[in-house]
Amino acid sequence: MPLYRRLPKRGFKNIFKKHFNSINLIQIQNLIDKKKILSKEEITEELLLKKKIIKKKLSGIKILGKGDIKSKIIIQAQKASKNAVKKIEKIGGKINIVKAINNNNKKKDNNLEKDPINKKINKDKIK
């Protein structure tokens, strides 16, 4: 019998886990120094995708506090470490934490369309 069948299965894989693109402050500062990103414009996930800094869109971006940042920036991210928030606000920058987009919201919208009250209104309009 092969070894993978002789050993017991360990753990499980969480299918609801959210994956984030992580970016360090030193990476953002390097991009500003290379003039790929202007320090005046707001840094968002769409901007990073457009400039090909991140490869694909996941559940959002997470700002990590490794390194120092020298210029004032405005960042819109889904998550940020406490150290990164301290460093950005110390310089005078601003970080906006936005909720991650869930795919579950689509299901809730479908339930609203099946509302019996709306069906009664639609039946009245038909007559």
Chimera marker file (.cmm) of the C-alpha trace (Angstrom):
<marker_set name="trace">
<marker id="1" x="0.000" y="0.000" z="0.000" r="1" g="1" b="0" radius="0.5"/>
<marker id="2" x="1.376" y="3.480" z="-0.848" r="1" g="1" b="0" radius="0.5"/>
<marker id="3" x="2.613" y="5.723" z="1.942" r="1" g="1" b="0" radius="0.5"/>
<marker id="4" x="-0.054" y="8.425" z="1.423" r="1" g="1" b="0" radius="0.5"/>
<marker id="5" x="-2.764" y="5.833" z="2.131" r="1" g="1" b="0" radius="0.5"/>
<marker id="6" x="-1.008" y="4.426" z="5.196" r="1" g="1" b="0" radius="0.5"/>
<marker id="7" x="-0.724" y="7.806" z="6.952" r="1" g="1" b="0" radius="0.5"/>
<marker id="8" x="-3.765" y="9.446" z="8.538" r="1" g="1" b="0" radius="0.5"/>
<marker id="9" x="-5.272" y="12.577" z="7.064" r="1" g="1" b="0" radius="0.5"/>
<marker id="10" x="-4.338" y="15.725" z="9.001" r="1" g="1" b="0" radius="0.5"/>
<marker id="11" x="-6.372" y="18.918" z="9.332" r="1" g="1" b="0" radius="0.5"/>
<marker id="12" x="-8.783" y="20.407" z="6.861" r="1" g="1" b="0" radius="0.5"/>
<marker id="13" x="-8.916" y="23.167" z="4.258" r="1" g="1" b="0" radius="0.5"/>
<marker id="14" x="-11.171" y="26.105" z="5.078" r="1" g="1" b="0" radius="0.5"/>
<marker id="15" x="-13.226" y="26.884" z="1.978" r="1" g="1" b="0" radius="0.5"/>
<marker id="16" x="-14.391" y="30.229" z="3.410" r="1" g="1" b="0" radius="0.5"/>
<marker id="17" x="-10.889" y="31.636" z="3.970" r="1" g="1" b="0" radius="0.5"/>
<marker id="18" x="-10.289" y="35.081" z="2.506" r="1" g="1" b="0" radius="0.5"/>
<marker id="19" x="-7.015" y="35.748" z="0.721" r="1" g="1" b="0" radius="0.5"/>
<marker id="20" x="-5.502" y="39.240" z="0.683" r="1" g="1" b="0" radius="0.5"/>
<marker id="21" x="-2.735" y="40.855" z="-1.349" r="1" g="1" b="0" radius="0.5"/>
<marker id="22" x="-0.197" y="42.036" z="1.218" r="1" g="1" b="0" radius="0.5"/>
<marker id="23" x="1.963" y="45.105" z="0.637" r="1" g="1" b="0" radius="0.5"/>
<marker id="24" x="4.644" y="46.466" z="2.961" r="1" g="1" b="0" radius="0.5"/>
<marker id="25" x="5.257" y="50.159" z="3.511" r="1" g="1" b="0" radius="0.5"/>
<marker id="26" x="8.792" y="49.829" z="2.128" r="1" g="1" b="0" radius="0.5"/>
<marker id="27" x="7.328" y="48.496" z="-1.140" r="1" g="1" b="0" radius="0.5"/>
<marker id="28" x="4.983" y="51.483" z="-1.381" r="1" g="1" b="0" radius="0.5"/>
<marker id="29" x="7.874" y="53.875" z="-0.722" r="1" g="1" b="0" radius="0.5"/>
<marker id="30" x="9.980" y="52.188" z="-3.424" r="1" g="1" b="0" radius="0.5"/>
<marker id="31" x="7.111" y="52.580" z="-5.908" r="1" g="1" b="0" radius="0.5"/>
<marker id="32" x="6.829" y="56.284" z="-5.025" r="1" g="1" b="0" radius="0.5"/>
<marker id="33" x="10.598" y="56.729" z="-5.411" r="1" g="1" b="0" radius="0.5"/>
<marker id="34" x="10.510" y="55.026" z="-8.837" r="1" g="1" b="0" radius="0.5"/>
<marker id="35" x="7.542" y="57.281" z="-9.728" r="1" g="1" b="0" radius="0.5"/>
<marker id="36" x="5.253" y="54.375" z="-10.557" r="1" g="1" b="0" radius="0.5"/>
<marker id="37" x="2.783" y="55.823" z="-8.056" r="1" g="1" b="0" radius="0.5"/>
<marker id="38" x="2.298" y="59.494" z="-7.274" r="1" g="1" b="0" radius="0.5"/>
<marker id="39" x="2.193" y="60.317" z="-3.566" r="1" g="1" b="0" radius="0.5"/>
<marker id="40" x="-0.734" y="62.711" z="-4.140" r="1" g="1" b="0" radius="0.5"/>
<marker id="41" x="-3.111" y="60.123" z="-5.621" r="1" g="1" b="0" radius="0.5"/>
<marker id="42" x="-5.139" y="57.725" z="-3.498" r="1" g="1" b="0" radius="0.5"/>
<marker id="43" x="-3.715" y="54.203" z="-3.505" r="1" g="1" b="0" radius="0.5"/>
<marker id="44" x="-6.478" y="51.646" z="-4.083" r="1" g="1" b="0" radius="0.5"/>
<marker id="45" x="-6.659" y="48.046" z="-5.212" r="1" g="1" b="0" radius="0.5"/>
<marker id="46" x="-7.811" y="49.140" z="-8.679" r="1" g="1" b="0" radius="0.5"/>
<marker id="47" x="-4.797" y="51.456" z="-9.036" r="1" g="1" b="0" radius="0.5"/>
<marker id="48" x="-2.392" y="48.677" z="-8.027" r="1" g="1" b="0" radius="0.5"/>
<marker id="49" x="-3.993" y="46.320" z="-10.552" r="1" g="1" b="0" radius="0.5"/>
<marker id="50" x="-3.829" y="48.973" z="-13.268" r="1" g="1" b="0" radius="0.5"/>
<marker id="51" x="-0.126" y="49.632" z="-12.609" r="1" g="1" b="0" radius="0.5"/>
<marker id="52" x="0.481" y="45.835" z="-12.510" r="1" g="1" b="0" radius="0.5"/>
<marker id="53" x="1.855" y="45.910" z="-8.965" r="1" g="1" b="0" radius="0.5"/>
<marker id="54" x="-0.484" y="43.131" z="-7.841" r="1" g="1" b="0" radius="0.5"/>
<marker id="55" x="-1.274" y="40.303" z="-10.215" r="1" g="1" b="0" radius="0.5"/>
<marker id="56" x="-4.910" y="39.523" z="-9.482" r="1" g="1" b="0" radius="0.5"/>
<marker id="57" x="-7.807" y="40.798" z="-7.429" r="1" g="1" b="0" radius="0.5"/>
<marker id="58" x="-8.393" y="38.809" z="-4.250" r="1" g="1" b="0" radius="0.5"/>
<marker id="59" x="-10.536" y="39.708" z="-1.216" r="1" g="1" b="0" radius="0.5"/>
<marker id="60" x="-8.636" y="42.984" z="-0.892" r="1" g="1" b="0" radius="0.5"/>
<marker id="61" x="-5.260" y="44.384" z="0.111" r="1" g="1" b="0" radius="0.5"/>
<marker id="62" x="-3.569" y="44.349" z="3.488" r="1" g="1" b="0" radius="0.5"/>
<marker id="63" x="-0.996" y="46.988" z="4.418" r="1" g="1" b="0" radius="0.5"/>
<marker id="64" x="1.857" y="45.662" z="6.552" r="1" g="1" b="0" radius="0.5"/>
<marker id="65" x="4.235" y="47.803" z="8.623" r="1" g="1" b="0" radius="0.5"/>
<marker id="66" x="7.639" y="46.552" z="7.450" r="1" g="1" b="0" radius="0.5"/>
<marker id="67" x="9.945" y="49.453" z="6.577" r="1" g="1" b="0" radius="0.5"/>
<marker id="68" x="9.490" y="53.206" z="6.791" r="1" g="1" b="0" radius="0.5"/>
<marker id="69" x="7.579" y="55.605" z="4.615" r="1" g="1" b="0" radius="0.5"/>
<marker id="70" x="8.703" y="59.176" z="3.967" r="1" g="1" b="0" radius="0.5"/>
<marker id="71" x="5.902" y="60.775" z="1.977" r="1" g="1" b="0" radius="0.5"/>
<marker id="72" x="2.294" y="61.548" z="2.864" r="1" g="1" b="0" radius="0.5"/>
<marker id="73" x="-0.052" y="59.065" z="1.243" r="1" g="1" b="0" radius="0.5"/>
<marker id="74" x="-3.733" y="58.212" z="1.233" r="1" g="1" b="0" radius="0.5"/>
<marker id="75" x="-4.457" y="54.493" z="1.116" r="1" g="1" b="0" radius="0.5"/>
<marker id="76" x="-7.738" y="52.650" z="0.756" r="1" g="1" b="0" radius="0.5"/>
<marker id="77" x="-7.366" y="49.054" z="1.983" r="1" g="1" b="0" radius="0.5"/>
<marker id="78" x="-9.438" y="46.275" z="3.484" r="1" g="1" b="0" radius="0.5"/>
<marker id="79" x="-6.978" y="45.506" z="6.293" r="1" g="1" b="0" radius="0.5"/>
<marker id="80" x="-3.935" y="47.120" z="7.872" r="1" g="1" b="0" radius="0.5"/>
<marker id="81" x="-1.631" y="46.216" z="10.711" r="1" g="1" b="0" radius="0.5"/>
<marker id="82" x="-1.508" y="48.461" z="13.773" r="1" g="1" b="0" radius="0.5"/>
<marker id="83" x="2.139" y="49.270" z="13.111" r="1" g="1" b="0" radius="0.5"/>
<marker id="84" x="1.382" y="50.351" z="9.538" r="1" g="1" b="0" radius="0.5"/>
<marker id="85" x="-1.466" y="52.626" z="10.669" r="1" g="1" b="0" radius="0.5"/>
<marker id="86" x="0.818" y="54.254" z="13.265" r="1" g="1" b="0" radius="0.5"/>
<marker id="87" x="3.581" y="54.894" z="10.721" r="1" g="1" b="0" radius="0.5"/>
<marker id="88" x="1.227" y="56.342" z="8.091" r="1" g="1" b="0" radius="0.5"/>
<marker id="89" x="-0.575" y="58.631" z="10.542" r="1" g="1" b="0" radius="0.5"/>
<marker id="90" x="2.719" y="59.732" z="12.126" r="1" g="1" b="0" radius="0.5"/>
<marker id="91" x="3.844" y="61.216" z="8.809" r="1" g="1" b="0" radius="0.5"/>
<marker id="92" x="0.470" y="62.856" z="8.198" r="1" g="1" b="0" radius="0.5"/>
<marker id="93" x="-0.981" y="60.356" z="5.766" r="1" g="1" b="0" radius="0.5"/>
<marker id="94" x="-4.398" y="58.777" z="5.932" r="1" g="1" b="0" radius="0.5"/>
<marker id="95" x="-5.580" y="55.191" z="5.710" r="1" g="1" b="0" radius="0.5"/>
<marker id="96" x="-9.210" y="54.287" z="4.960" r="1" g="1" b="0" radius="0.5"/>
<marker id="97" x="-10.292" y="50.816" z="6.023" r="1" g="1" b="0" radius="0.5"/>
<marker id="98" x="-13.017" y="49.510" z="3.710" r="1" g="1" b="0" radius="0.5"/>
<marker id="99" x="-14.985" y="46.318" z="4.250" r="1" g="1" b="0" radius="0.5"/>
<marker id="100" x="-14.124" y="43.397" z="2.007" r="1" g="1" b="0" radius="0.5"/>
<marker id="101" x="-16.703" y="42.573" z="-0.660" r="1" g="1" b="0" radius="0.5"/>
<marker id="102" x="-18.632" y="39.376" z="0.058" r="1" g="1" b="0" radius="0.5"/>
<marker id="103" x="-20.207" y="37.198" z="-2.580" r="1" g="1" b="0" radius="0.5"/>
<marker id="104" x="-23.023" y="36.448" z="-0.102" r="1" g="1" b="0" radius="0.5"/>
<marker id="105" x="-24.615" y="39.864" z="-0.772" r="1" g="1" b="0" radius="0.5"/>
<marker id="106" x="-25.840" y="38.647" z="-4.160" r="1" g="1" b="0" radius="0.5"/>
<marker id="107" x="-27.883" y="35.925" z="-2.485" r="1" g="1" b="0" radius="0.5"/>
<marker id="108" x="-29.550" y="38.463" z="-0.194" r="1" g="1" b="0" radius="0.5"/>
<marker id="109" x="-30.564" y="40.608" z="-3.185" r="1" g="1" b="0" radius="0.5"/>
<marker id="110" x="-32.208" y="37.613" z="-4.840" r="1" g="1" b="0" radius="0.5"/>
<marker id="111" x="-34.299" y="37.031" z="-1.706" r="1" g="1" b="0" radius="0.5"/>
<marker id="112" x="-35.592" y="40.597" z="-1.865" r="1" g="1" b="0" radius="0.5"/>
<marker id="113" x="-36.934" y="39.996" z="-5.364" r="1" g="1" b="0" radius="0.5"/>
<marker id="114" x="-38.939" y="37.022" z="-4.064" r="1" g="1" b="0" radius="0.5"/>
<marker id="115" x="-40.716" y="39.206" z="-1.513" r="1" g="1" b="0" radius="0.5"/>
<marker id="116" x="-44.472" y="38.335" z="-1.446" r="1" g="1" b="0" radius="0.5"/>
<marker id="117" x="-45.447" y="41.988" z="-0.992" r="1" g="1" b="0" radius="0.5"/>
<marker id="118" x="-43.858" y="42.900" z="-4.306" r="1" g="1" b="0" radius="0.5"/>
<marker id="119" x="-45.688" y="40.004" z="-5.977" r="1" g="1" b="0" radius="0.5"/>
<marker id="120" x="-49.044" y="41.385" z="-4.813" r="1" g="1" b="0" radius="0.5"/>
<marker id="121" x="-48.199" y="44.810" z="-6.248" r="1" g="1" b="0" radius="0.5"/>
<marker id="122" x="-47.197" y="43.260" z="-9.554" r="1" g="1" b="0" radius="0.5"/>
<marker id="123" x="-50.482" y="41.302" z="-9.709" r="1" g="1" b="0" radius="0.5"/>
<marker id="124" x="-52.448" y="44.517" z="-9.149" r="1" g="1" b="0" radius="0.5"/>
<marker id="125" x="-50.678" y="46.209" z="-12.046" r="1" g="1" b="0" radius="0.5"/>
<marker id="126" x="-51.515" y="43.325" z="-14.379" r="1" g="1" b="0" radius="0.5"/>
<marker id="127" x="-55.273" y="43.584" z="-13.725" r="1" g="1" b="0" radius="0.5"/>
<link id1="1" id2="2" r="1" g="1" b="0" radius="0.2"/>
<link id1="2" id2="3" r="1" g="1" b="0" radius="0.2"/>
<link id1="3" id2="4" r="1" g="1" b="0" radius="0.2"/>
<link id1="4" id2="5" r="1" g="1" b="0" radius="0.2"/>
<link id1="5" id2="6" r="1" g="1" b="0" radius="0.2"/>
<link id1="6" id2="7" r="1" g="1" b="0" radius="0.2"/>
<link id1="7" id2="8" r="1" g="1" b="0" radius="0.2"/>
<link id1="8" id2="9" r="1" g="1" b="0" radius="0.2"/>
<link id1="9" id2="10" r="1" g="1" b="0" radius="0.2"/>
<link id1="10" id2="11" r="1" g="1" b="0" radius="0.2"/>
<link id1="11" id2="12" r="1" g="1" b="0" radius="0.2"/>
<link id1="12" id2="13" r="1" g="1" b="0" radius="0.2"/>
<link id1="13" id2="14" r="1" g="1" b="0" radius="0.2"/>
<link id1="14" id2="15" r="1" g="1" b="0" radius="0.2"/>
<link id1="15" id2="16" r="1" g="1" b="0" radius="0.2"/>
<link id1="16" id2="17" r="1" g="1" b="0" radius="0.2"/>
<link id1="17" id2="18" r="1" g="1" b="0" radius="0.2"/>
<link id1="18" id2="19" r="1" g="1" b="0" radius="0.2"/>
<link id1="19" id2="20" r="1" g="1" b="0" radius="0.2"/>
<link id1="20" id2="21" r="1" g="1" b="0" radius="0.2"/>
<link id1="21" id2="22" r="1" g="1" b="0" radius="0.2"/>
<link id1="22" id2="23" r="1" g="1" b="0" radius="0.2"/>
<link id1="23" id2="24" r="1" g="1" b="0" radius="0.2"/>
<link id1="24" id2="25" r="1" g="1" b="0" radius="0.2"/>
<link id1="25" id2="26" r="1" g="1" b="0" radius="0.2"/>
<link id1="26" id2="27" r="1" g="1" b="0" radius="0.2"/>
<link id1="27" id2="28" r="1" g="1" b="0" radius="0.2"/>
<link id1="28" id2="29" r="1" g="1" b="0" radius="0.2"/>
<link id1="29" id2="30" r="1" g="1" b="0" radius="0.2"/>
<link id1="30" id2="31" r="1" g="1" b="0" radius="0.2"/>
<link id1="31" id2="32" r="1" g="1" b="0" radius="0.2"/>
<link id1="32" id2="33" r="1" g="1" b="0" radius="0.2"/>
<link id1="33" id2="34" r="1" g="1" b="0" radius="0.2"/>
<link id1="34" id2="35" r="1" g="1" b="0" radius="0.2"/>
<link id1="35" id2="36" r="1" g="1" b="0" radius="0.2"/>
<link id1="36" id2="37" r="1" g="1" b="0" radius="0.2"/>
<link id1="37" id2="38" r="1" g="1" b="0" radius="0.2"/>
<link id1="38" id2="39" r="1" g="1" b="0" radius="0.2"/>
<link id1="39" id2="40" r="1" g="1" b="0" radius="0.2"/>
<link id1="40" id2="41" r="1" g="1" b="0" radius="0.2"/>
<link id1="41" id2="42" r="1" g="1" b="0" radius="0.2"/>
<link id1="42" id2="43" r="1" g="1" b="0" radius="0.2"/>
<link id1="43" id2="44" r="1" g="1" b="0" radius="0.2"/>
<link id1="44" id2="45" r="1" g="1" b="0" radius="0.2"/>
<link id1="45" id2="46" r="1" g="1" b="0" radius="0.2"/>
<link id1="46" id2="47" r="1" g="1" b="0" radius="0.2"/>
<link id1="47" id2="48" r="1" g="1" b="0" radius="0.2"/>
<link id1="48" id2="49" r="1" g="1" b="0" radius="0.2"/>
<link id1="49" id2="50" r="1" g="1" b="0" radius="0.2"/>
<link id1="50" id2="51" r="1" g="1" b="0" radius="0.2"/>
<link id1="51" id2="52" r="1" g="1" b="0" radius="0.2"/>
<link id1="52" id2="53" r="1" g="1" b="0" radius="0.2"/>
<link id1="53" id2="54" r="1" g="1" b="0" radius="0.2"/>
<link id1="54" id2="55" r="1" g="1" b="0" radius="0.2"/>
<link id1="55" id2="56" r="1" g="1" b="0" radius="0.2"/>
<link id1="56" id2="57" r="1" g="1" b="0" radius="0.2"/>
<link id1="57" id2="58" r="1" g="1" b="0" radius="0.2"/>
<link id1="58" id2="59" r="1" g="1" b="0" radius="0.2"/>
<link id1="59" id2="60" r="1" g="1" b="0" radius="0.2"/>
<link id1="60" id2="61" r="1" g="1" b="0" radius="0.2"/>
<link id1="61" id2="62" r="1" g="1" b="0" radius="0.2"/>
<link id1="62" id2="63" r="1" g="1" b="0" radius="0.2"/>
<link id1="63" id2="64" r="1" g="1" b="0" radius="0.2"/>
<link id1="64" id2="65" r="1" g="1" b="0" radius="0.2"/>
<link id1="65" id2="66" r="1" g="1" b="0" radius="0.2"/>
<link id1="66" id2="67" r="1" g="1" b="0" radius="0.2"/>
<link id1="67" id2="68" r="1" g="1" b="0" radius="0.2"/>
<link id1="68" id2="69" r="1" g="1" b="0" radius="0.2"/>
<link id1="69" id2="70" r="1" g="1" b="0" radius="0.2"/>
<link id1="70" id2="71" r="1" g="1" b="0" radius="0.2"/>
<link id1="71" id2="72" r="1" g="1" b="0" radius="0.2"/>
<link id1="72" id2="73" r="1" g="1" b="0" radius="0.2"/>
<link id1="73" id2="74" r="1" g="1" b="0" radius="0.2"/>
<link id1="74" id2="75" r="1" g="1" b="0" radius="0.2"/>
<link id1="75" id2="76" r="1" g="1" b="0" radius="0.2"/>
<link id1="76" id2="77" r="1" g="1" b="0" radius="0.2"/>
<link id1="77" id2="78" r="1" g="1" b="0" radius="0.2"/>
<link id1="78" id2="79" r="1" g="1" b="0" radius="0.2"/>
<link id1="79" id2="80" r="1" g="1" b="0" radius="0.2"/>
<link id1="80" id2="81" r="1" g="1" b="0" radius="0.2"/>
<link id1="81" id2="82" r="1" g="1" b="0" radius="0.2"/>
<link id1="82" id2="83" r="1" g="1" b="0" radius="0.2"/>
<link id1="83" id2="84" r="1" g="1" b="0" radius="0.2"/>
<link id1="84" id2="85" r="1" g="1" b="0" radius="0.2"/>
<link id1="85" id2="86" r="1" g="1" b="0" radius="0.2"/>
<link id1="86" id2="87" r="1" g="1" b="0" radius="0.2"/>
<link id1="87" id2="88" r="1" g="1" b="0" radius="0.2"/>
<link id1="88" id2="89" r="1" g="1" b="0" radius="0.2"/>
<link id1="89" id2="90" r="1" g="1" b="0" radius="0.2"/>
<link id1="90" id2="91" r="1" g="1" b="0" radius="0.2"/>
<link id1="91" id2="92" r="1" g="1" b="0" radius="0.2"/>
<link id1="92" id2="93" r="1" g="1" b="0" radius="0.2"/>
<link id1="93" id2="94" r="1" g="1" b="0" radius="0.2"/>
<link id1="94" id2="95" r="1" g="1" b="0" radius="0.2"/>
<link id1="95" id2="96" r="1" g="1" b="0" radius="0.2"/>
<link id1="96" id2="97" r="1" g="1" b="0" radius="0.2"/>
<link id1="97" id2="98" r="1" g="1" b="0" radius="0.2"/>
<link id1="98" id2="99" r="1" g="1" b="0" radius="0.2"/>
<link id1="99" id2="100" r="1" g="1" b="0" radius="0.2"/>
<link id1="100" id2="101" r="1" g="1" b="0" radius="0.2"/>
<link id1="101" id2="102" r="1" g="1" b="0" radius="0.2"/>
<link id1="102" id2="103" r="1" g="1" b="0" radius="0.2"/>
<link id1="103" id2="104" r="1" g="1" b="0" radius="0.2"/>
<link id1="104" id2="105" r="1" g="1" b="0" radius="0.2"/>
<link id1="105" id2="106" r="1" g="1" b="0" radius="0.2"/>
<link id1="106" id2="107" r="1" g="1" b="0" radius="0.2"/>
<link id1="107" id2="108" r="1" g="1" b="0" radius="0.2"/>
<link id1="108" id2="109" r="1" g="1" b="0" radius="0.2"/>
<link id1="109" id2="110" r="1" g="1" b="0" radius="0.2"/>
<link id1="110" id2="111" r="1" g="1" b="0" radius="0.2"/>
<link id1="111" id2="112" r="1" g="1" b="0" radius="0.2"/>
<link id1="112" id2="113" r="1" g="1" b="0" radius="0.2"/>
<link id1="113" id2="114" r="1" g="1" b="0" radius="0.2"/>
<link id1="114" id2="115" r="1" g="1" b="0" radius="0.2"/>
<link id1="115" id2="116" r="1" g="1" b="0" radius="0.2"/>
<link id1="116" id2="117" r="1" g="1" b="0" radius="0.2"/>
<link id1="117" id2="118" r="1" g="1" b="0" radius="0.2"/>
<link id1="118" id2="119" r="1" g="1" b="0" radius="0.2"/>
<link id1="119" id2="120" r="1" g="1" b="0" radius="0.2"/>
<link id1="120" id2="121" r="1" g="1" b="0" radius="0.2"/>
<link id1="121" id2="122" r="1" g="1" b="0" radius="0.2"/>
<link id1="122" id2="123" r="1" g="1" b="0" radius="0.2"/>
<link id1="123" id2="124" r="1" g="1" b="0" radius="0.2"/>
<link id1="124" id2="125" r="1" g="1" b="0" radius="0.2"/>
<link id1="125" id2="126" r="1" g="1" b="0" radius="0.2"/>
<link id1="126" id2="127" r="1" g="1" b="0" radius="0.2"/>
</marker_set>
